[in-house]
């Protein structure tokens, strides 16, 4: 039974789909993971803030739970932002380093 159609239009079965999906997941970079986490944390933050406003006048115990969740999400957001900043700087330094090596090879008459 074919469950998916790939980019070339070829139908892919369930087992092959799972294998391809696993290979794709293994190729995700730390920067991509961090960006996905950052988006998720921001969505959670928006949801908790909306929940705090909705629950404020009705259920006090639920407000307290959401307030605790709000604090945890803020701490998670700060950690994710720090990780993003660190990975961004590493990526930038890596590009500069590779550019410098490439320039030195060209100056010495090396391979392109």
N, CA, C and O atoms as a GROMACS GRO file, in nm:
protein
  448
    1UNK      N    1   0.084  -0.118   0.000
    1UNK     CA    2   0.000   0.000   0.000
    1UNK      C    3   0.089   0.124   0.000
    1UNK      O    4   0.176   0.138   0.085
    2UNK      N    5   0.067   0.212  -0.092
    2UNK     CA    6   0.145   0.335  -0.104
    2UNK      C    7   0.076   0.444  -0.022
    2UNK      O    8  -0.045   0.465  -0.033
    3UNK      N    9   0.156   0.514   0.061
    3UNK     CA   10   0.098   0.615   0.149
    3UNK      C   11   0.146   0.757   0.119
    3UNK      O   12   0.090   0.853   0.172
    4UNK      N   13   0.247   0.770   0.035
    4UNK     CA   14   0.307   0.901   0.014
    4UNK      C   15   0.360   0.911  -0.128
    4UNK      O   16   0.393   0.811  -0.191
    5UNK      N   17   0.367   1.033  -0.178
    5UNK     CA   18   0.428   1.058  -0.307
    5UNK      C   19   0.548   1.148  -0.285
    5UNK      O   20   0.534   1.255  -0.226
    6UNK      N   21   0.667   1.106  -0.332
    6UNK     CA   22   0.787   1.188  -0.310
    6UNK      C   23   0.794   1.301  -0.412
    6UNK      O   24   0.704   1.319  -0.493
    7UNK      N   25   0.904   1.375  -0.408
    7UNK     CA   26   0.919   1.494  -0.493
    7UNK      C   27   0.922   1.462  -0.642
    7UNK      O   28   0.883   1.544  -0.724
    8UNK      N   29   0.968   1.343  -0.675
    8UNK     CA   30   0.975   1.302  -0.815
    8UNK      C   31   0.842   1.244  -0.864
    8UNK      O   32   0.830   1.210  -0.982
    9UNK      N   33   0.743   1.232  -0.776
    9UNK     CA   34   0.615   1.176  -0.814
    9UNK      C   35   0.605   1.026  -0.791
    9UNK      O   36   0.501   0.966  -0.820
   10UNK      N   37   0.710   0.965  -0.739
   10UNK     CA   38   0.711   0.821  -0.713
   10UNK      C   39   0.635   0.793  -0.583
   10UNK      O   40   0.653   0.862  -0.483
   11UNK      N   41   0.550   0.690  -0.587
   11UNK     CA   42   0.476   0.653  -0.466
   11UNK      C   43   0.568   0.577  -0.371
   11UNK      O   44   0.648   0.493  -0.413
   12UNK      N   45   0.555   0.608  -0.242
   12UNK     CA   46   0.642   0.551  -0.140
   12UNK      C   47   0.556   0.476  -0.040
   12UNK      O   48   0.453   0.526   0.005
   13UNK      N   49   0.601   0.355  -0.004
   13UNK     CA   50   0.530   0.276   0.095
   13UNK      C   51   0.560   0.322   0.237
   13UNK      O   52   0.646   0.407   0.258
   14UNK      N   53   0.489   0.265   0.333
   14UNK     CA   54   0.502   0.307   0.472
   14UNK      C   55   0.643   0.283   0.526
   14UNK      O   56   0.699   0.370   0.593
   15UNK      N   57   0.701   0.167   0.499
   15UNK     CA   58   0.835   0.137   0.550
   15UNK      C   59   0.940   0.231   0.492
   15UNK      O   60   1.025   0.283   0.564
   16UNK      N   61   0.934   0.253   0.360
   16UNK     CA   62   1.030   0.342   0.297
   16UNK      C   63   1.011   0.486   0.346
   16UNK      O   64   1.108   0.560   0.362
   17UNK      N   65   0.885   0.525   0.369
   17UNK     CA   66   0.857   0.658   0.422
   17UNK      C   67   0.923   0.677   0.558
   17UNK      O   68   0.985   0.780   0.583
   18UNK      N   69   0.909   0.579   0.647
   18UNK     CA   70   0.968   0.586   0.781
   18UNK      C   71   1.120   0.593   0.772
   18UNK      O   72   1.183   0.669   0.846
   19UNK      N   73   1.179   0.516   0.683
   19UNK     CA   74   1.325   0.518   0.666
   19UNK      C   75   1.371   0.655   0.617
   19UNK      O   76   1.466   0.711   0.671
   20UNK      N   77   1.304   0.709   0.516
   20UNK     CA   78   1.341   0.841   0.464
   20UNK      C   79   1.322   0.949   0.570
   20UNK      O   80   1.404   1.040   0.584
   21UNK      N   81   1.212   0.939   0.644
   21UNK     CA   82   1.184   1.037   0.748
   21UNK      C   83   1.295   1.034   0.854
   21UNK      O   84   1.342   1.139   0.898
   22UNK      N   85   1.336   0.915   0.894
   22UNK     CA   86   1.443   0.901   0.993
   22UNK      C   87   1.574   0.960   0.943
   22UNK      O   88   1.645   1.027   1.018
   23UNK      N   89   1.606   0.935   0.816
   23UNK     CA   90   1.729   0.993   0.759
   23UNK      C   91   1.722   1.145   0.758
   23UNK      O   92   1.821   1.212   0.786
   24UNK      N   93   1.605   1.199   0.725
   24UNK     CA   94   1.588   1.343   0.723
   24UNK      C   95   1.600   1.405   0.861
   24UNK      O   96   1.661   1.510   0.878
   25UNK      N   97   1.542   1.339   0.959
   25UNK     CA   98   1.549   1.389   1.097
   25UNK      C   99   1.693   1.388   1.146
   25UNK      O  100   1.734   1.480   1.217
   26UNK      N  101   1.771   1.288   1.110
   26UNK     CA  102   1.910   1.281   1.153
   26UNK      C  103   1.997   1.389   1.091
   26UNK      O  104   2.105   1.418   1.142
   27UNK      N  105   1.952   1.451   0.982
   27UNK     CA  106   2.030   1.555   0.916
   27UNK      C  107   1.999   1.696   0.968
   27UNK      O  108   2.058   1.793   0.921
   28UNK      N  109   1.907   1.707   1.065
   28UNK     CA  110   1.872   1.839   1.119
   28UNK      C  111   1.989   1.892   1.200
   28UNK      O  112   2.047   1.820   1.282
   29UNK      N  113   2.024   2.018   1.178
   29UNK     CA  114   2.136   2.080   1.247
   29UNK      C  115   2.092   2.134   1.383
   29UNK      O  116   1.973   2.156   1.405
   30UNK      N  117   2.187   2.156   1.475
   30UNK     CA  118   2.151   2.216   1.604
   30UNK      C  119   2.084   2.352   1.589
   30UNK      O  120   1.997   2.387   1.668
   31UNK      N  121   2.125   2.430   1.489
   31UNK     CA  122   2.063   2.561   1.468
   31UNK      C  123   1.917   2.545   1.429
   31UNK      O  124   1.832   2.619   1.478
   32UNK      N  125   1.886   2.451   1.340
   32UNK     CA  126   1.747   2.428   1.300
   32UNK      C  127   1.664   2.382   1.419
   32UNK      O  128   1.550   2.426   1.435
   33UNK      N  129   1.719   2.295   1.501
   33UNK     CA  130   1.649   2.249   1.620
   33UNK      C  131   1.620   2.365   1.715
   33UNK      O  132   1.511   2.375   1.770
   34UNK      N  133   1.718   2.452   1.733
   34UNK     CA  134   1.701   2.566   1.823
   34UNK      C  135   1.595   2.662   1.770
   34UNK      O  136   1.516   2.715   1.848
   35UNK      N  137   1.593   2.686   1.641
   35UNK     CA  138   1.491   2.774   1.584
   35UNK      C  139   1.352   2.715   1.603
   35UNK      O  140   1.258   2.788   1.636
   36UNK      N  141   1.337   2.585   1.583
   36UNK     CA  142   1.209   2.518   1.604
   36UNK      C  143   1.168   2.530   1.750
   36UNK      O  144   1.051   2.558   1.779
   37UNK      N  145   1.262   2.509   1.844
   37UNK     CA  146   1.231   2.522   1.986
   37UNK      C  147   1.192   2.665   2.020
   37UNK      O  148   1.101   2.687   2.100
   38UNK      N  149   1.260   2.762   1.962
   38UNK     CA  150   1.229   2.902   1.988
   38UNK      C  151   1.087   2.936   1.943
   38UNK      O  152   1.014   3.005   2.016
   39UNK      N  153   1.048   2.890   1.827
   39UNK     CA  154   0.912   2.914   1.779
   39UNK      C  155   0.810   2.848   1.872
   39UNK      O  156   0.708   2.907   1.904
   40UNK      N  157   0.839   2.725   1.914
   40UNK     CA  158   0.748   2.655   2.004
   40UNK      C  159   0.734   2.724   2.138
   40UNK      O  160   0.624   2.734   2.192
   41UNK      N  161   0.844   2.772   2.193
   41UNK     CA  162   0.840   2.841   2.322
   41UNK      C  163   0.761   2.972   2.310
   41UNK      O  164   0.684   3.006   2.399
   42UNK      N  165   0.780   3.043   2.201
   42UNK     CA  166   0.704   3.167   2.181
   42UNK      C  167   0.555   3.139   2.170
   42UNK      O  168   0.474   3.214   2.224
   43UNK      N  169   0.517   3.032   2.100
   43UNK     CA  170   0.376   2.994   2.092
   43UNK      C  171   0.320   2.957   2.229
   43UNK      O  172   0.207   2.994   2.262
   44UNK      N  173   0.398   2.883   2.308
   44UNK     CA  174   0.354   2.849   2.443
   44UNK      C  175   0.336   2.975   2.527
   44UNK      O  176   0.239   2.986   2.603
   45UNK      N  177   0.428   3.069   2.515
   45UNK     CA  178   0.420   3.193   2.590
   45UNK      C  179   0.293   3.270   2.556
   45UNK      O  180   0.223   3.319   2.644
   46UNK      N  181   0.263   3.279   2.427
   46UNK     CA  182   0.140   3.347   2.385
   46UNK      C  183   0.017   3.276   2.442
   46UNK      O  184  -0.075   3.341   2.490
   47UNK      N  185   0.016   3.144   2.436
   47UNK     CA  186  -0.096   3.067   2.490
   47UNK      C  187  -0.114   3.086   2.639
   47UNK      O  188  -0.227   3.100   2.686
   48UNK      N  189  -0.005   3.087   2.713
   48UNK     CA  190  -0.014   3.105   2.858
   48UNK      C  191  -0.062   3.245   2.892
   48UNK      O  192  -0.144   3.263   2.982
   49UNK      N  193  -0.012   3.345   2.820
   49UNK     CA  194  -0.055   3.483   2.846
   49UNK      C  195  -0.205   3.499   2.816
   49UNK      O  196  -0.277   3.561   2.894
   50UNK      N  197  -0.251   3.445   2.706
   50UNK     CA  198  -0.394   3.450   2.674
   50UNK      C  199  -0.474   3.377   2.781
   50UNK      O  200  -0.579   3.424   2.824
   51UNK      N  201  -0.424   3.262   2.824
   51UNK     CA  202  -0.492   3.187   2.930
   51UNK      C  203  -0.499   3.265   3.060
   51UNK      O  204  -0.600   3.260   3.130
   52UNK      N  205  -0.392   3.336   3.094
   52UNK     CA  206  -0.393   3.417   3.217
   52UNK      C  207  -0.502   3.524   3.211
   52UNK      O  208  -0.573   3.546   3.309
   53UNK      N  209  -0.516   3.590   3.098
   53UNK     CA  210  -0.619   3.694   3.085
   53UNK      C  211  -0.759   3.635   3.091
   53UNK      O  212  -0.849   3.694   3.151
   54UNK      N  213  -0.778   3.520   3.028
   54UNK     CA  214  -0.911   3.458   3.025
   54UNK      C  215  -0.951   3.407   3.164
   54UNK      O  216  -1.067   3.421   3.204
   55UNK      N  217  -0.858   3.350   3.238
   55UNK     CA  218  -0.888   3.284   3.364
   55UNK      C  219  -0.890   3.381   3.482
   55UNK      O  220  -0.941   3.347   3.588
   56UNK      N  221  -0.834   3.499   3.466
   56UNK     CA  222  -0.818   3.594   3.578
   56UNK      C  223  -0.945   3.612   3.659
   56UNK      O  224  -0.938   3.610   3.782
   57UNK      N  225  -1.058   3.630   3.597
   57UNK     CA  226  -1.180   3.662   3.672
   57UNK      C  227  -1.262   3.540   3.709
   57UNK      O  228  -1.357   3.552   3.786
   58UNK      N  229  -1.229   3.424   3.656
   58UNK     CA  230  -1.315   3.307   3.681
   58UNK      C  231  -1.256   3.210   3.783
   58UNK      O  232  -1.315   3.191   3.890
   59UNK      N  233  -1.145   3.150   3.755
   59UNK     CA  234  -1.091   3.043   3.839
   59UNK      C  235  -0.953   3.081   3.890
   59UNK      O  236  -0.856   3.084   3.814
   60UNK      N  237  -0.945   3.110   4.019
   60UNK     CA  238  -0.818   3.157   4.076
   60UNK      C  239  -0.712   3.047   4.080
   60UNK      O  240  -0.595   3.075   4.058
   61UNK      N  241  -0.750   2.922   4.109
   61UNK     CA  242  -0.652   2.815   4.118
   61UNK      C  243  -0.588   2.788   3.982
   61UNK      O  244  -0.470   2.757   3.973
   62UNK      N  245  -0.667   2.800   3.877
   62UNK     CA  246  -0.612   2.781   3.743
   62UNK      C  247  -0.520   2.897   3.706
   62UNK      O  248  -0.422   2.878   3.634
   63UNK      N  249  -0.551   3.016   3.755
   63UNK     CA  250  -0.465   3.132   3.733
   63UNK      C  251  -0.328   3.109   3.796
   63UNK      O  252  -0.226   3.142   3.736
   64UNK      N  253  -0.326   3.053   3.916
   64UNK     CA  254  -0.199   3.026   3.985
   64UNK      C  255  -0.117   2.923   3.907
   64UNK      O  256   0.005   2.938   3.894
   65UNK      N  257  -0.183   2.820   3.856
   65UNK     CA  258  -0.113   2.718   3.777
   65UNK      C  259  -0.055   2.780   3.650
   65UNK      O  260   0.060   2.754   3.614
   66UNK      N  261  -0.134   2.862   3.582
   66UNK     CA  262  -0.086   2.927   3.460
   66UNK      C  263   0.026   3.026   3.490
   66UNK      O  264   0.117   3.044   3.408
   67UNK      N  265   0.021   3.090   3.606
   67UNK     CA  266   0.128   3.182   3.643
   67UNK      C  267   0.259   3.106   3.663
   67UNK      O  268   0.364   3.152   3.618
   68UNK      N  269   0.254   2.992   3.728
   68UNK     CA  270   0.373   2.907   3.742
   68UNK      C  271   0.425   2.862   3.607
   68UNK      O  272   0.545   2.860   3.583
   69UNK      N  273   0.332   2.823   3.518
   69UNK     CA  274   0.370   2.782   3.383
   69UNK      C  275   0.433   2.898   3.307
   69UNK      O  276   0.529   2.879   3.232
   70UNK      N  277   0.380   3.019   3.327
   70UNK     CA  278   0.434   3.139   3.264
   70UNK      C  279   0.581   3.158   3.303
   70UNK      O  280   0.664   3.187   3.217
   71UNK      N  281   0.611   3.142   3.430
   71UNK     CA  282   0.749   3.159   3.477
   71UNK      C  283   0.842   3.054   3.415
   71UNK      O  284   0.954   3.085   3.376
   72UNK      N  285   0.795   2.930   3.408
   72UNK     CA  286   0.876   2.824   3.347
   72UNK      C  287   0.900   2.850   3.198
   72UNK      O  288   1.010   2.826   3.148
   73UNK      N  289   0.799   2.900   3.129
   73UNK     CA  290   0.814   2.928   2.987
   73UNK      C  291   0.912   3.044   2.966
   73UNK      O  292   0.990   3.042   2.871
   74UNK      N  293   0.908   3.144   3.052
   74UNK     CA  294   1.001   3.256   3.041
   74UNK      C  295   1.145   3.206   3.059
   74UNK      O  296   1.234   3.246   2.984
   75UNK      N  297   1.168   3.120   3.158
   75UNK     CA  298   1.303   3.066   3.180
   75UNK      C  299   1.346   2.983   3.059
   75UNK      O  300   1.462   2.992   3.016
   76UNK      N  301   1.256   2.904   3.005
   76UNK     CA  302   1.285   2.824   2.886
   76UNK      C  303   1.317   2.915   2.768
   76UNK      O  304   1.409   2.886   2.691
   77UNK      N  305   1.243   3.023   2.752
   77UNK     CA  306   1.268   3.118   2.644
   77UNK      C  307   1.406   3.181   2.655
   77UNK      O  308   1.477   3.194   2.556
   78UNK      N  309   1.444   3.220   2.775
   78UNK     CA  310   1.576   3.281   2.796
   78UNK      C  311   1.687   3.182   2.759
   78UNK      O  312   1.783   3.218   2.692
   79UNK      N  313   1.673   3.057   2.804
   79UNK     CA  314   1.773   2.955   2.772
   79UNK      C  315   1.782   2.929   2.623
   79UNK      O  316   1.892   2.913   2.568
   80UNK      N  317   1.667   2.923   2.556
   80UNK     CA  318   1.666   2.898   2.412
   80UNK      C  319   1.726   3.016   2.336
   80UNK      O  320   1.799   2.996   2.238
   81UNK      N  321   1.697   3.138   2.380
   81UNK     CA  322   1.756   3.255   2.315
   81UNK      C  323   1.908   3.257   2.332
   81UNK      O  324   1.980   3.293   2.238
   82UNK      N  325   1.957   3.218   2.449
   82UNK     CA  326   2.102   3.212   2.471
   82UNK      C  327   2.166   3.106   2.380
   82UNK      O  328   2.272   3.129   2.321
   83UNK      N  329   2.100   2.991   2.369
   83UNK     CA  330   2.153   2.885   2.282
   83UNK      C  331   2.153   2.931   2.137
   83UNK      O  332   2.248   2.904   2.064
   84UNK      N  333   2.047   3.001   2.093
   84UNK     CA  334   2.040   3.052   1.958
   84UNK      C  335   2.153   3.151   1.931
   84UNK      O  336   2.219   3.146   1.827
   85UNK      N  337   2.175   3.242   2.026
   85UNK     CA  338   2.281   3.342   2.010
   85UNK      C  339   2.418   3.274   1.999
   85UNK      O  340   2.500   3.313   1.916
   86UNK      N  341   2.442   3.173   2.082
   86UNK     CA  342   2.570   3.102   2.078
   86UNK      C  343   2.588   3.029   1.945
   86UNK      O  344   2.694   3.038   1.884
   87UNK      N  345   2.485   2.958   1.900
   87UNK     CA  346   2.495   2.886   1.774
   87UNK      C  347   2.509   2.983   1.656
   87UNK      O  348   2.580   2.953   1.560
   88UNK      N  349   2.442   3.098   1.663
   88UNK     CA  350   2.454   3.197   1.557
   88UNK      C  351   2.598   3.247   1.547
   88UNK      O  352   2.653   3.259   1.437
   89UNK      N  353   2.660   3.277   1.662
   89UNK     CA  354   2.799   3.322   1.661
   89UNK      C  355   2.893   3.214   1.609
   89UNK      O  356   2.987   3.243   1.535
   90UNK      N  357   2.867   3.089   1.648
   90UNK     CA  358   2.950   2.978   1.598
   90UNK      C  359   2.938   2.963   1.447
   90UNK      O  360   3.039   2.944   1.379
   91UNK      N  361   2.816   2.971   1.395
   91UNK     CA  362   2.796   2.962   1.250
   91UNK      C  363   2.867   3.076   1.178
   91UNK      O  364   2.929   3.056   1.074
   92UNK      N  365   2.859   3.196   1.236
   92UNK     CA  366   2.924   3.313   1.175
   92UNK      C  367   3.076   3.296   1.174
   92UNK      O  368   3.141   3.324   1.073
   93UNK      N  369   3.133   3.249   1.286
   93UNK     CA  370   3.277   3.226   1.293
   93UNK      C  371   3.320   3.116   1.197
   93UNK      O  372   3.427   3.124   1.136
   94UNK      N  373   3.237   3.013   1.185
   94UNK     CA  374   3.269   2.903   1.094
   94UNK      C  375   3.275   2.953   0.949
   94UNK      O  376   3.367   2.918   0.875
   95UNK      N  377   3.178   3.036   0.910
   95UNK     CA  378   3.178   3.090   0.774
   95UNK      C  379   3.299   3.178   0.750
   95UNK      O  380   3.361   3.170   0.644
   96UNK      N  381   3.335   3.261   0.848
   96UNK     CA  382   3.453   3.347   0.834
   96UNK      C  383   3.580   3.264   0.823
   96UNK      O  384   3.669   3.294   0.743
   97UNK      N  385   3.589   3.158   0.904
   97UNK     CA  386   3.706   3.071   0.902
   97UNK      C  387   3.719   3.001   0.766
   97UNK      O  388   3.827   2.996   0.708
   98UNK      N  389   3.608   2.948   0.717
   98UNK     CA  390   3.612   2.879   0.587
   98UNK      C  391   3.644   2.978   0.475
   98UNK      O  392   3.716   2.943   0.381
   99UNK      N  393   3.593   3.098   0.484
   99UNK     CA  394   3.624   3.200   0.384
   99UNK      C  395   3.772   3.234   0.387
   99UNK      O  396   3.834   3.252   0.282
  100UNK      N  397   3.830   3.244   0.507
  100UNK     CA  398   3.972   3.275   0.522
  100UNK      C  399   4.059   3.163   0.464
  100UNK      O  400   4.158   3.189   0.396
  101UNK      N  401   4.022   3.039   0.493
  101UNK     CA  402   4.097   2.925   0.440
  101UNK      C  403   4.088   2.922   0.288
  101UNK      O  404   4.188   2.899   0.220
  102UNK      N  405   3.968   2.945   0.236
  102UNK     CA  406   3.949   2.945   0.091
  102UNK      C  407   4.033   3.055   0.026
  102UNK      O  408   4.093   3.034  -0.080
  103UNK      N  409   4.038   3.171   0.088
  103UNK     CA  410   4.116   3.282   0.035
  103UNK      C  411   4.266   3.250   0.038
  103UNK      O  412   4.338   3.282  -0.057
  104UNK      N  413   4.313   3.188   0.145
  104UNK     CA  414   4.455   3.151   0.156
  104UNK      C  415   4.491   3.046   0.050
  104UNK      O  416   4.600   3.054  -0.008
  105UNK      N  417   4.403   2.950   0.025
  105UNK     CA  418   4.431   2.848  -0.076
  105UNK      C  419   4.441   2.912  -0.214
  105UNK      O  420   4.527   2.875  -0.294
  106UNK      N  421   4.353   3.005  -0.241
  106UNK     CA  422   4.357   3.073  -0.372
  106UNK      C  423   4.482   3.157  -0.386
  106UNK      O  424   4.538   3.167  -0.496
  107UNK      N  425   4.529   3.219  -0.276
  107UNK     CA  426   4.650   3.301  -0.281
  107UNK      C  427   4.774   3.216  -0.306
  107UNK      O  428   4.869   3.262  -0.370
  108UNK      N  429   4.773   3.091  -0.257
  108UNK     CA  430   4.885   3.000  -0.275
  108UNK      C  431   4.877   2.926  -0.408
  108UNK      O  432   4.969   2.854  -0.446
  109UNK      N  433   4.765   2.944  -0.477
  109UNK     CA  434   4.750   2.875  -0.606
  109UNK      C  435   4.694   2.734  -0.588
  109UNK      O  436   4.714   2.648  -0.673
  110UNK      N  437   4.624   2.712  -0.478
  110UNK     CA  438   4.569   2.581  -0.450
  110UNK      C  439   4.442   2.554  -0.528
  110UNK      O  440   4.402   2.632  -0.614
  111UNK      N  441   4.380   2.444  -0.496
  111UNK     CA  442   4.257   2.404  -0.564
  111UNK      C  443   4.141   2.493  -0.521
  111UNK      O  444   4.140   2.548  -0.410
  112UNK      N  445   4.045   2.506  -0.611
  112UNK     CA  446   3.924   2.584  -0.580
  112UNK      C  447   3.818   2.492  -0.526
  112UNK      O  448   3.708   2.537  -0.494
   0.00000   0.00000   0.00000
